[in-house]
Amino acid sequence: MKVIMAGLPKTGTKTMHAAFDIIGYSVYDIMEHFWLHGDQWNKFWSGKGTIADLEEMYKDVDTCVDGPIFYYWEELLQAFPDAKIILTIRDEDQWWKSMQKQVENMQSNKMFSAMMTLSPTGHRYLRFVRRMMMVEFGSMFDLHDIIHGKNVMNEMICRRTFRQSNLYVMQKAPKTNLLVYKVSDGWEPLCKFLDVPVPNVPFPHKNARGGLLETLKEHPVFLRMRRETILSLGLILTLCVYGIYKAYTMLINLLLDTLI
């Protein structure tokens, strides 16, 4: 691994993913953490993960972004001591508004709700992210309840996590291997830090205004969730139609028997 991303979600992680793609780095994002290493991360959350596990999980990738990576940057640095660390930051109030917007998008997207309920992959993904967020933001952050309107994000705890995480990285990460970075800074400081040429294309900008679902819609795992959901809806509709047909047939037979 060449680069460890220590920035929290909603600090430009999807933009950084796109920038790394342009540079030519291989990237693991939230879907890869879930699909390829979900069992291993659950092992970590049960207190049984090791540095050797991280070495095996991420030995063939240049960088990884988003949760749960930012929470385990120190352990990843032990696994890959030559890796550089990038801490993406942004204004705290803007970060909080972006977090709120993303949750609102999830709550209002009926297809997302259906996928998290009717798709076996989606259901596993929700369990994965739910547990991950509880590890990162505390047990009060229950994504399932938040998405279904049974609870709200605790603003005080989220803001405190934002501050504490950023300050801890700035204090503990090796200064010579750390870049504190805003995606608005563009290519120059990033490429200088990574010692790579500046690409001859504009710096990307992804997941604007909390549009995570729009960003992920073409991901193979996300497409799998959609297919499974459509199949489940088709099966439910078929069973409902068959049930109505059987009930109608029984009623007609009962009426005929009564008349006879």
N, C-alpha and C positions, 0 to 999 in steps of 0.2 A: 504494500500500500504506500502510495506517495503522499497523499493528503488526507488528513482527518478533519472533517467539518464539525466544529464545536458549537456552531450557532443553533439557537432554538428554531423550531418550526415558526413560519411566518416572519423570518428575518431575511428571506430571499433564497431559501434552499432550492426551490424549483428553478429559479433563475441561475443559480450556481450549477445545478445539474446541466442545464442547457449550455452554459459557458464551458464546462468541462467537456461536453460532447464536441463542441466546436474545436477546442484545443486538441482533442484526440484521446482524452482519458476515458477509460472504462469506469462506469458509475453504477453503484447500487443505491437505490432509493427505497422508500417505504415499502413498495410492492415487492422488491427483491428481498428485503429483510424479512417480510412476511412469508413469501412463497418459497424462497430457498432456505431460509434459516429460522423459520417460525418455531420449530421444535427446540432448536438450540437456545433461542432467546427465552423461551419459557423455562428452560433449564437454568438460565441466569437468574430469572425472576424468582426461581425457587431456591436460590442460593447455592446452586451446584455448578455454575459455569466456571471455566478456568481461562487463563491467558492462552493456553494451548488451544482451546476451543476457538478463540478469536483468530488465532493465527491460521487455523484450518479454514474457518469460515470466509476470511477475506484475503487469503494469500494470492488470489488470481485477479484482484480488482485494484484499480489505481486510486479510487477514492469512493467514499460513501457519504450520503447526506441524510438529513432529517432524523427523526426518532427511530430507534433508540440510541443512535450513534452519539448525539451530543451529550447524552447522560453518561456514556461510557468512554469518553475520549481518553481519560487517563489509562484505563485498562488497554485500550487500543494502542496507545503510545508504548506501553510495555511490550505489547505483541509486535509492534513495528516501530522500534526506537529511532529509525532514520526518517520517519514520516514528518512532514510539515503540518502545522495546525493553522486552520483559518477559522477565526471567530467572526461570523457575520452579525452585525448589530444594526439597530434602527431605533428611532425615537420610541420611547416606551408607550406613549399614548397611541401612536400610530399602530404599534404592534398589537396592543389590546383591541383596538377597533378592528384590525384585520382578523384576529382570533374570533371575535364576535361575529363578523361577517361570514367567516367560514362555517361556523356552527349554524347560522341562519340559512345558509345555502343548503346544508345537509338536511335541516329540518323541513325546508320547503320543497326539496326534490323528491317527488313521489317514487321515481324509479330507484333512487338510492335506498330509500326506506324498504322498497320491495326486495331489492337485491340483498340487503342485510338480513332479511327475514326468510325469503324463499330460495335463495341460492345457497347450497351447502358451502361453497367457497366463500361467499359473502358473509355467511354466518360465522365461519372460522376467522375471517378477516376482522370482523367487528369484535370478536372475543380477544384477538391479538392486540388490536389497537386500544381496546378498553383497558386491558391489563397494562399495556405499555404506558398509557396516559396516567394511570394510577401510580405507577412507579415514578414517573417524571414529575407529576404535579400534585401527588398526594392522593389518598384514598377518597377524598371528597370529589375528585374529578372522575365521575362515572359517565363516560361518553354515551353509553346506551341510554341512561336516564335523561341526559341532556338533549340528545337527538330527539327523543320521544316526548320532550316537554315535561318530564317528571321532576326535573331539577334544573338549576342554572349553574353556569360556571362561576366559581368563587373568584371574584375580581382581585381581592386582596391577596389570596394565595397565589394566583397566577402571576400577578405583578411581582410579588416577592420572589417567586421562582425565577422570573426573568432577570431581576437584579442580581440575585445571589449566584446564578449560573454564570452570567457574564463576568462578574467581579472575580469569581473563583478561577475561571480560565485565565483572566488577565494576571492574576497573582501567581498561579501555579505553573502555567505552561512555560517552557523554555523560551525566553525572550528572543533568542536568535532564530528560533524556528516558528515564531508566532506572527501571524498577520491579523490585525484587527481591521475589519473591512466592511464597508457599506457597498451594496451593489450599485448605488448611484456613482461610485468612484470609477466604474468602468474598467477597461482592459489594463491600463498602464500599471497601476500598483499590483494587480493580480499577476500579470505576466512577469513583471520584474521579480516578484517574490518566488514564482515557480520557475524562473529562468527559462521561459519559453517565448517564442516570437509572438508579437501582437497580431492577432488574426485581422485579416483585411475585410472584416464584416462588422456591422454594428453590434454592440453588446446586447445580448438578449434580455427580455423582460417577460417572465412567466408568472402565472398564478396571481394576476392583478386582482385586487379587491376580493381576495379570498376564494377565487374561482378554482379550487382544487379539483372538483369533479370534471370541469372542462379540460383541465390539464391532463387528467388521467384517463380520459374517455377512450383513447386509442391504445392503452396498455393491454397486452395480451391477457393478463389476469383479470383486469376490469371487464374485458370483452367476454371472458369465460363466465364471469358473474352474470352478465346480461343474458347470455345464452341459457344458463341454468335457470334464471328467473323466468324467462319466456317459456321454457319447457315446463316449469312448475305451474305457471299460470295456465298453460294449455291443458295440463293434466287436471288441475282443479276445475277448469271450465268443463272438460269432458265428463268428469265425475258428477258435476252439478247437473249437466244436461241428462246424463244417464239416470240420475236419481229422480229428476222431474219426470222423465219418461216412465220409469218404473212406478212412480206414485200415480201418474195419470192412468197407466194401464190397470193398476189395482183398483182405482176408483171406478173406471169404466166397467170392469168385470163385476165389481160389487153392485153397481147399479143394474147391470144386466141380470144378475142373480136375483136381485130384489124384484125386478119386473116379471121375471119368469116365475 
